[in-house]
């Protein structure tokens, strides 16, 4: 159950963090909020079931291993020994998993971070559950299992509520800000927008746009060509909160459809989706001034 509680709280942290990230898939609003709450409840149920399986396969063996080490070394079984067992096993697994990833290639010193990140993640994920399992299985304390179960349930709910309150407070006080698409004027659009790879869209104040090497992609997401053309552009206000403005390009090959504004007010972008609608891949051009 401890692993289930950890999973739900981690998911909540992920949702709260994601609110400030750039998004263009219709996030936001009451419908999205209720959908997120429902997903968290469903995740809680699935996590409890999955947590039982993980406990049987990973957590309980760690507790038994710690007790076996205590017997073999003549030490007293303690929570410190359980933590040490978790740490040793986590580091060993991190070394094995990290080494396997290097078989696919080594891209530089940054890849070495996989070892401490994996080890720390395993320790954080397994240590609370192992300590709870050890306490619940203490033969010297009758009824310990139910006390631990109640403590995990109440503690998990309390930590969930506290995390939610901190997140709501951070966004309400504007310490963190929910992402909003940039609201640009036509004057803001004037200039050259590039993809960083030689292609550009140049928007002129007289309403003309010039494309140079703008990449074309087919339905599979593969580049199929490039556009070099001149046409007309127009920025129109939209009623939708997700897309407050719509960018239209006319008389310029296949650039007539699918353009959106992204980024932030300080660093806006122009983009179009690549490949399948649910791929999440975008072709992005950034304003150069």
C-alpha positions as CSV (number, residue, x, y, z in Angstrom):
1,X,0.0,0.0,0.0
2,X,2.9,2.3,0.7
3,X,4.1,1.9,-2.9
4,X,0.6,2.7,-4.1
5,X,0.5,5.9,-2.0
6,X,3.9,6.9,-3.4
7,X,2.7,6.4,-6.9
8,X,-0.4,8.5,-6.5
9,X,1.5,11.4,-4.8
10,X,4.2,11.3,-7.5
11,X,1.4,11.4,-10.1
12,X,-0.1,14.5,-8.4
13,X,3.3,16.2,-8.3
14,X,3.6,15.4,-12.0
15,X,0.2,16.9,-12.8
16,X,0.9,20.1,-10.8
17,X,4.3,20.5,-12.5
18,X,2.9,19.9,-16.0
19,X,0.4,22.8,-15.6
20,X,3.2,25.2,-16.2
21,X,4.6,23.4,-19.3
22,X,3.7,24.4,-22.8
23,X,0.6,22.5,-23.9
24,X,-1.7,22.7,-27.0
25,X,-3.9,19.6,-26.6
26,X,-6.9,21.3,-24.9
27,X,-5.7,21.1,-21.4
28,X,-7.4,23.2,-18.8
29,X,-11.0,23.9,-17.8
30,X,-13.4,22.0,-15.6
31,X,-13.6,19.0,-17.9
32,X,-9.9,18.5,-17.9
33,X,-9.8,19.0,-14.1
34,X,-12.5,16.3,-13.5
35,X,-10.7,14.0,-15.9
36,X,-7.5,14.4,-14.0
37,X,-9.1,13.7,-10.7
38,X,-10.8,10.6,-12.1
39,X,-7.5,9.5,-13.5
40,X,-5.8,9.9,-10.1
41,X,-8.6,7.9,-8.4
42,X,-8.2,5.1,-11.0
43,X,-4.4,5.3,-10.6
44,X,-4.9,4.9,-6.8
45,X,-6.8,1.7,-7.3
46,X,-4.4,0.3,-9.9
47,X,-1.4,1.3,-7.8
48,X,-2.7,-0.5,-4.7
49,X,-3.1,-3.7,-6.7
50,X,0.2,-3.3,-8.4
51,X,1.8,-2.4,-5.1
52,X,0.7,-5.7,-3.6
53,X,2.5,-7.5,-6.4
54,X,5.6,-5.4,-6.1
55,X,5.6,-5.9,-2.3
56,X,5.5,-9.7,-2.8
57,X,8.2,-9.7,-5.4
58,X,10.6,-6.9,-4.2
59,X,9.8,-5.4,-0.8
60,X,9.3,-8.5,1.3
61,X,12.4,-10.2,-0.1
62,X,14.4,-7.0,0.9
63,X,13.0,-7.3,4.5
64,X,13.8,-11.0,4.7
65,X,17.3,-10.4,3.3
66,X,17.9,-7.8,6.0
67,X,16.8,-10.2,8.7
68,X,19.0,-12.9,7.2
69,X,22.0,-10.6,7.2
70,X,21.3,-9.8,10.8
71,X,21.2,-13.4,11.8
72,X,24.4,-14.3,9.8
73,X,26.4,-11.3,11.3
74,X,25.0,-11.6,14.8
75,X,23.5,-8.1,14.6
76,X,20.2,-7.0,15.9
77,X,17.4,-6.7,13.3
78,X,16.8,-2.9,13.0
79,X,15.3,-0.4,10.7
80,X,18.8,0.9,10.0
81,X,19.9,-2.5,8.7
82,X,16.8,-2.6,6.5
83,X,17.7,0.8,5.0
84,X,21.2,-0.4,4.5
85,X,20.0,-3.5,2.7
86,X,17.7,-1.4,0.4
87,X,20.6,0.9,-0.4
88,X,23.0,-1.9,-1.3
89,X,20.4,-3.7,-3.5
90,X,19.4,-0.4,-5.1
91,X,23.0,0.5,-6.0
92,X,23.7,-3.0,-7.3
93,X,20.6,-2.8,-9.5
94,X,21.5,0.7,-10.7
95,X,24.9,-0.6,-11.8
96,X,23.4,-3.5,-13.6
97,X,20.7,-1.5,-15.4
98,X,22.9,1.4,-16.1
99,X,25.6,-0.8,-17.6
100,X,23.0,-2.5,-19.9
101,X,22.0,1.0,-21.2
102,X,25.6,1.6,-22.3
103,X,25.4,-1.4,-24.6
104,X,23.2,0.7,-26.9
105,X,25.9,3.5,-27.0
106,X,27.7,6.1,-24.9
107,X,26.9,9.7,-25.7
108,X,29.2,11.4,-23.2
109,X,29.9,12.0,-19.5
110,X,26.3,13.0,-19.0
111,X,25.2,9.4,-19.4
112,X,27.0,8.5,-16.2
113,X,24.2,10.3,-14.3
114,X,22.1,7.3,-15.0
115,X,23.8,5.5,-12.1
116,X,23.1,7.9,-9.2
117,X,19.6,8.8,-10.6
118,X,18.6,5.1,-10.8
119,X,20.1,4.3,-7.4
120,X,18.4,7.3,-5.7
121,X,15.1,6.6,-7.4
122,X,15.1,2.9,-6.3
123,X,16.0,3.9,-2.7
124,X,13.3,6.6,-2.5
125,X,10.7,4.2,-4.0
126,X,11.6,1.1,-2.0
127,X,12.8,2.4,1.4
128,X,9.4,3.6,2.8
129,X,7.6,0.4,1.7
130,X,10.4,-1.8,3.1
131,X,10.3,0.0,6.5
132,X,6.5,-0.3,6.6
133,X,6.7,-4.0,5.7
134,X,9.3,-4.6,8.4
135,X,7.1,-2.8,11.0
136,X,4.0,-4.7,9.9
137,X,5.7,-8.1,10.2
138,X,7.2,-7.5,13.6
139,X,6.4,-10.7,15.5
140,X,6.9,-8.9,18.8
141,X,4.0,-6.5,18.3
142,X,0.6,-8.1,17.9
143,X,-1.7,-6.1,15.6
144,X,1.2,-4.2,14.1
145,X,0.0,-5.0,10.6
146,X,-3.3,-3.2,11.0
147,X,-1.6,-0.2,12.8
148,X,0.9,0.1,9.9
149,X,-1.9,-0.2,7.3
150,X,-3.9,2.5,9.0
151,X,-0.9,4.7,9.4
152,X,0.0,4.4,5.7
153,X,-3.5,5.2,4.7
154,X,-3.9,8.2,6.9
155,X,-0.3,9.4,6.2
156,X,-0.8,8.9,2.4
157,X,-4.1,10.9,2.5
158,X,-2.5,13.6,4.6
159,X,0.5,13.9,2.3
160,X,-1.7,13.9,-0.7
161,X,-3.8,16.7,0.7
162,X,-0.7,18.7,1.8
163,X,0.9,18.3,-1.7
164,X,-2.4,19.4,-3.3
165,X,-2.7,22.4,-1.0
166,X,0.9,23.5,-1.6
167,X,0.4,23.2,-5.4
168,X,-2.9,25.2,-5.3
169,X,-1.3,27.8,-3.1
170,X,1.7,28.1,-5.4
171,X,-0.5,28.7,-8.5
172,X,-2.9,30.9,-6.6
173,X,-0.1,33.2,-5.4
174,X,1.5,33.1,-8.9
175,X,4.7,31.6,-7.5
176,X,4.0,29.1,-10.3
177,X,2.0,30.1,-13.4
178,X,-0.3,27.9,-15.4
179,X,0.9,27.9,-19.0
180,X,-0.9,30.3,-21.4
181,X,-0.2,30.7,-25.1
182,X,1.4,34.0,-26.1
183,X,-1.0,36.8,-27.1
184,X,0.8,38.5,-29.9
185,X,-0.1,41.4,-32.1
186,X,0.6,41.6,-35.8
187,X,3.5,43.9,-35.0
188,X,4.9,41.2,-32.8
189,X,4.8,38.8,-35.7
190,X,6.9,41.0,-38.0
191,X,10.4,39.6,-38.4
192,X,12.2,36.4,-39.3
193,X,11.4,33.1,-37.6
194,X,13.9,30.2,-38.0
195,X,14.1,26.6,-37.2
196,X,17.8,26.8,-36.3
197,X,18.6,24.6,-39.3
198,X,18.6,27.2,-42.1
199,X,14.9,27.4,-42.8
200,X,12.9,30.5,-42.1
201,X,9.6,32.3,-42.4
202,X,9.8,36.1,-42.8
203,X,6.7,38.0,-41.9
204,X,6.5,41.5,-43.3
205,X,4.4,44.4,-42.0
206,X,2.6,44.7,-45.4
207,X,1.1,41.2,-44.9
208,X,3.5,39.2,-47.0
209,X,5.4,36.1,-45.9
210,X,8.4,34.6,-47.4
211,X,9.3,30.9,-46.8
212,X,12.9,29.7,-47.4
213,X,13.6,26.0,-47.0
214,X,10.6,25.5,-44.6
215,X,10.5,21.7,-44.1
216,X,7.6,19.6,-45.4
217,X,6.7,16.3,-43.6
218,X,4.5,13.4,-44.7
219,X,1.9,11.6,-42.6
220,X,4.5,9.3,-41.1
221,X,6.5,12.3,-39.7
222,X,9.4,11.9,-42.2
223,X,10.7,15.0,-44.0
224,X,9.5,14.9,-47.6
225,X,10.7,18.2,-49.0
226,X,11.1,21.9,-48.4
227,X,9.1,25.0,-49.3
228,X,10.4,28.2,-50.9
229,X,7.5,30.5,-51.7
230,X,5.9,33.9,-51.0
231,X,2.4,34.4,-49.8
232,X,0.1,36.3,-47.5
233,X,-0.2,36.0,-43.7
234,X,-2.9,37.0,-41.2
235,X,-3.2,36.8,-37.5
236,X,-6.9,36.5,-36.4
237,X,-8.2,36.4,-32.8
238,X,-9.9,33.2,-31.7
239,X,-12.6,32.7,-29.0
240,X,-10.8,29.6,-27.6
241,X,-8.6,30.0,-24.6
242,X,-6.2,27.3,-25.8
243,X,-5.7,29.1,-29.2
244,X,-6.3,32.8,-28.5
245,X,-5.0,33.6,-32.0
246,X,-4.9,31.8,-35.3
247,X,-2.1,32.2,-37.9
248,X,-3.2,31.9,-41.5
249,X,-0.8,31.7,-44.5
250,X,-2.3,31.9,-48.0
251,X,-0.9,31.5,-51.5
252,X,2.2,29.7,-50.4
253,X,2.1,26.0,-51.4
254,X,0.9,23.8,-48.6
255,X,1.7,26.2,-45.8
256,X,-2.0,27.3,-45.8
257,X,-3.0,25.1,-42.9
258,X,-1.9,24.0,-39.5
259,X,0.1,26.9,-38.1
260,X,-0.1,27.8,-34.4
261,X,1.6,30.1,-31.9
262,X,3.5,28.6,-29.0
263,X,6.2,29.4,-26.5
264,X,5.8,32.4,-24.2
265,X,5.3,36.1,-24.5
266,X,9.1,36.6,-24.1
267,X,10.1,33.7,-26.4
268,X,7.2,33.0,-28.8
269,X,7.3,30.3,-31.5
270,X,5.5,29.4,-34.6
271,X,4.9,25.7,-35.1
272,X,3.0,23.0,-37.0
273,X,2.3,19.4,-36.0
274,X,4.3,16.6,-37.6
275,X,2.9,13.2,-38.5
276,X,-0.1,11.7,-36.8
277,X,-2.3,14.0,-34.7
278,X,-1.4,12.2,-31.4
279,X,2.3,12.0,-32.1
280,X,3.1,15.2,-30.1
281,X,5.8,16.0,-32.6
282,X,6.1,19.6,-33.8
283,X,8.1,21.6,-36.3
284,X,9.0,24.8,-34.5
285,X,10.4,28.1,-35.7
286,X,11.6,30.7,-33.2
287,X,11.5,34.5,-33.7
288,X,14.8,36.2,-34.4
289,X,15.2,39.9,-33.7
